[in-house]
Amino acid sequence: MTEEEKRKAPVEEPQEVDPDAVDAEEPIEAIPVDDEEVAEGEENIALKGKKAIIKTVEKTAVTRRGRRDESPGEWVPRTQLGHMVKSGKIKTFSDAIRTGLPIREPQIADHFFGDSLSDEVLKVNMVQRMTDSGRRTRFSITVVVGNGDGYVGLGSSKGKEVGPSIKKAIDNAKLNMVELIRGCGSWECGCMQPHTLPYRVEGKAGSTVITLRPAPQGVGLAVGDVSKKILKLAGIKDAWGFSKGQTKTTVNNAKAVMDALHKITQMKVQESSRVELAHLSGATGVSTIEQEKEEERR
């Protein structure tokens, strides 16, 4: 076989290989090169080497990183709390919070709440910077997540695309969810139903200061737009709100509201007084989001 025929000889193209049909641990056979071929020239060696590479790719087509045994919808816990939740040792999200272990997997919230969780985007901020290669655009997303029945969380993220950034912000919000204490703290009501805040709280973030006070039934959420979205997902039906500082800053406004709600759980109240005032921690079984959907259907 002359050198021209070797150059014109067609090289077989690799065919698509089914990853399940290939054993990644199978040893790859080496293609030996004779001394005569070395004497004939480098082109013959290159031709054989190309065939060897093709054969190697076909046999090692499934040696990519990743776990093939996991289906896309399967949750594999990676933390101690995650293993306890999936094994059934922890029955509720409230018990998961009381363990004192950090929540580092958003699937924990999905496991307990499922489809009852609702999310709302509070702010989409686009940031641009000039570089030598041109403008670089990034997005900053702030999202609130809640079940409308005593659990709410705030999360934020940054990224080059809006869609993945929103998904990441929702996951971060699930990691920051808090359990609220609700009651009837208004002296004008006295119904002893968990429809409002149990007492007056104040939260601060930056220059923004938000004060939330209990309100009687029927008042509704007399607060700002950002506070209304958060309190609605938290399951609070009636409240009065007062704000100071630069309230136009949506992120600080939302953080101040979450700081105020977090202080409700930090307030120390005697157990006898808590029972007497009918303070309820966590879920009541009635979601404000589901009530709104039923009213819209009617």
C-alpha positions in Angstrom: 0.0 0.0 0.0 1.6 3.2 -1.2 1.7 6.5 0.8 -0.9 8.1 -1.5 -3.4 5.3 -0.9 -2.8 5.6 2.8 -3.6 9.3 2.7 -6.8 8.7 0.7 -7.9 5.8 2.9 -11.2 6.8 4.6 -11.3 6.9 8.3 -14.3 5.3 10.0 -16.3 7.8 11.9 -17.3 7.0 15.5 -20.9 5.9 15.9 -23.2 6.9 18.8 -22.9 4.4 21.7 -25.6 3.6 24.2 -24.1 4.5 27.6 -26.0 1.7 29.3 -24.6 -0.9 27.0 -21.0 0.0 27.6 -19.0 -1.2 30.5 -16.8 1.7 31.7 -14.5 -0.6 33.6 -13.6 -2.8 30.5 -9.9 -2.5 29.7 -9.0 -0.7 26.5 -6.9 -2.7 24.1 -3.7 -1.1 22.9 -3.0 -1.1 19.1 0.7 -2.0 18.7 2.9 -0.4 16.1 5.4 -2.5 14.2 9.0 -1.5 13.4 8.1 -1.7 9.7 5.4 0.9 10.1 7.8 3.2 11.9 10.2 2.8 9.1 7.4 3.6 6.5 6.7 6.9 8.0 4.7 9.0 10.6 1.5 9.0 8.5 0.8 5.4 9.0 1.3 5.7 12.7 -1.0 8.7 12.8 -3.7 6.7 10.9 -3.5 3.9 13.4 -3.4 6.3 16.3 -6.6 8.0 15.1 -8.3 4.6 14.9 -7.1 3.9 18.5 -8.5 7.2 19.7 -11.8 6.4 18.1 -11.9 3.0 19.7 -11.0 4.5 23.1 -13.8 7.1 22.9 -16.3 4.4 22.0 -15.3 2.3 25.0 -15.1 5.2 27.5 -18.1 7.1 26.4 -19.8 6.9 29.9 -16.8 7.8 32.1 -18.1 11.4 32.6 -18.6 12.8 36.1 -21.9 12.4 37.7 -24.1 9.7 39.3 -25.9 7.6 36.8 -27.8 5.7 39.4 -29.7 8.8 40.5 -32.9 9.8 38.7 -33.5 13.6 38.1 -36.4 13.6 40.6 -34.8 11.6 43.3 -33.5 13.4 46.4 -30.3 12.1 47.9 -29.6 13.7 51.3 -26.1 15.0 51.9 -26.5 16.4 55.5 -27.4 14.8 58.8 -30.7 16.7 59.0 -31.5 15.6 55.4 -31.0 11.9 56.3 -33.1 12.3 59.4 -35.9 13.8 57.4 -35.9 11.3 54.6 -35.7 8.3 57.0 -38.9 9.6 58.8 -37.2 10.4 62.2 -38.4 14.1 61.8 -42.1 14.4 61.1 -42.6 18.2 60.7 -40.7 21.2 59.6 -41.1 22.6 63.1 -39.3 19.6 64.5 -36.5 20.1 61.9 -36.0 23.7 63.2 -36.0 22.6 66.8 -33.1 20.1 66.3 -30.8 23.1 66.0 -29.1 21.7 62.9 -28.6 24.1 60.0 -31.0 23.6 57.0 -28.7 23.4 54.0 -30.9 21.5 51.6 -34.0 23.1 50.0 -35.5 19.6 49.4 -36.2 19.6 53.2 -38.8 22.3 52.7 -40.2 20.6 49.6 -40.5 17.3 51.6 -42.8 18.9 54.2 -44.7 21.5 52.3 -44.8 20.1 48.8 -47.0 22.1 46.5 -48.3 24.4 49.3 -45.3 26.6 49.0 -45.7 29.8 47.0 -43.0 32.2 45.9 -43.0 35.8 44.7 -40.2 37.8 43.1 -39.8 41.1 45.0 -37.0 42.7 43.0 -35.1 42.1 39.8 -32.1 44.4 39.6 -29.9 44.6 36.5 -26.2 45.6 37.1 -23.8 46.4 34.3 -20.1 47.0 34.3 -17.7 47.9 31.5 -14.7 45.7 30.8 -12.2 45.6 28.0 -14.3 43.1 26.1 -17.6 45.1 26.5 -20.5 45.4 28.9 -21.1 42.6 31.4 -24.6 42.2 32.6 -25.7 40.5 35.8 -29.0 40.2 37.6 -29.7 40.4 41.3 -32.9 38.6 42.4 -34.8 38.9 45.7 -37.6 36.3 46.3 -39.9 35.5 49.2 -41.3 32.0 49.8 -44.1 30.9 52.2 -46.9 28.5 52.7 -49.5 31.1 53.9 -49.7 29.3 57.2 -46.9 30.4 59.6 -43.8 29.7 57.6 -41.9 32.3 55.4 -38.4 32.8 54.1 -36.5 35.4 52.1 -33.7 34.6 49.7 -31.5 36.4 47.1 -29.0 35.4 44.4 -27.0 36.8 41.5 -26.3 35.5 38.1 -25.9 36.1 34.4 -29.4 34.8 33.5 -32.7 35.6 35.1 -34.3 32.2 35.1 -31.5 30.3 36.9 -31.0 33.2 39.3 -34.7 33.1 40.3 -34.5 29.3 40.9 -31.4 29.8 43.1 -33.0 32.6 45.0 -36.0 30.4 45.7 -33.7 27.6 47.0 -32.0 30.1 49.3 -35.3 31.4 50.6 -36.2 27.8 51.5 -33.1 27.5 53.5 -34.0 30.7 55.5 -37.5 29.9 56.4 -38.7 30.8 59.9 -41.6 29.6 62.0 -43.9 32.4 63.1 -45.9 32.9 66.3 -49.4 34.3 65.6 -52.2 35.4 67.9 -54.6 38.2 68.6 -52.5 40.9 70.1 -54.9 43.8 69.5 -56.8 45.2 72.5 -59.6 46.2 70.1 -60.4 42.6 69.1 -60.0 39.9 71.8 -61.2 37.1 69.5 -58.2 34.8 70.5 -57.8 33.7 66.9 -54.3 33.6 65.2 -55.1 36.2 62.6 -52.5 38.9 63.5 -49.3 39.5 65.4 -49.1 38.6 69.1 -47.3 41.9 70.0 -45.6 44.9 68.5 -42.2 44.2 66.8 -39.7 46.4 65.0 -37.1 45.4 62.4 -34.2 47.3 60.8 -32.0 46.8 57.7 -29.8 49.6 56.6 -31.6 52.9 57.1 -35.1 51.2 56.8 -37.0 50.7 60.0 -40.3 48.8 59.9 -42.7 48.6 62.9 -45.5 46.0 62.8 -48.4 46.2 65.2 -51.4 43.9 65.8 -54.7 44.9 64.3 -58.3 43.7 64.9 -60.1 41.5 62.4 -61.3 43.2 59.3 -58.5 45.8 59.0 -56.4 43.7 56.6 -52.8 44.4 55.9 -52.4 48.2 56.3 -48.7 48.1 55.3 -46.5 48.8 52.3 -46.5 46.8 49.1 -43.3 44.8 50.0 -44.5 44.2 53.5 -47.9 43.1 52.3 -46.4 40.4 50.0 -44.3 39.0 52.8 -47.0 39.0 55.5 -49.5 37.4 53.1 -47.2 34.5 52.4 -46.6 34.3 56.2 -50.2 33.8 56.9 -50.9 37.1 58.7 -54.3 38.5 57.8 -54.4 41.8 59.8 -51.6 44.2 60.7 -50.6 47.8 60.9 -47.3 48.9 59.6 -45.1 52.0 60.1 -41.9 52.7 58.2 -39.0 55.1 58.5 -35.9 55.7 56.4 -35.3 54.9 52.7 -38.2 52.6 52.1 -37.8 52.7 48.3 -34.9 50.3 48.7 -36.9 47.1 48.2 -34.2 44.7 49.5 -33.7 46.6 52.8 -37.4 47.0 53.1 -37.9 43.2 52.8 -35.0 42.4 55.2 -36.4 44.8 57.8 -39.8 43.0 57.6 -38.1 39.6 58.0 -36.1 41.0 60.9 -39.3 42.1 62.6 -40.9 38.7 62.1 -37.8 36.9 63.3 -38.0 39.0 66.6 -41.4 37.5 67.3 -39.8 34.1 67.8 -37.1 35.6 70.0 -39.5 37.2 72.4 -39.6 35.4 75.7 -43.1 34.7 77.0 -44.1 32.4 79.9 -45.8 29.2 78.8 -48.8 30.0 81.0 -49.2 33.4 79.4 -48.8 31.9 75.9 -51.6 29.4 76.6 -53.8 32.1 78.1 -53.3 34.5 75.1 -53.8 31.6 72.6 -50.4 32.2 70.9 -50.0 29.7 68.1 -46.6 28.6 66.7 -46.4 27.3 63.1 -49.3 26.0 61.0 -53.0 26.2 61.8 -54.1 24.1 58.9 -55.7 27.1 57.2 -53.6 28.8 54.5 -54.3 32.4 53.5 -53.2 31.6 50.0 -55.8 28.8 49.6 -58.5 31.1 51.1 -57.7 33.7 48.4 -57.9 31.1 45.7 -61.3 29.9 46.9 -62.6 33.5 47.0 -61.4 34.1 43.4 -63.2 30.9 42.2 -66.4 32.1 43.8 
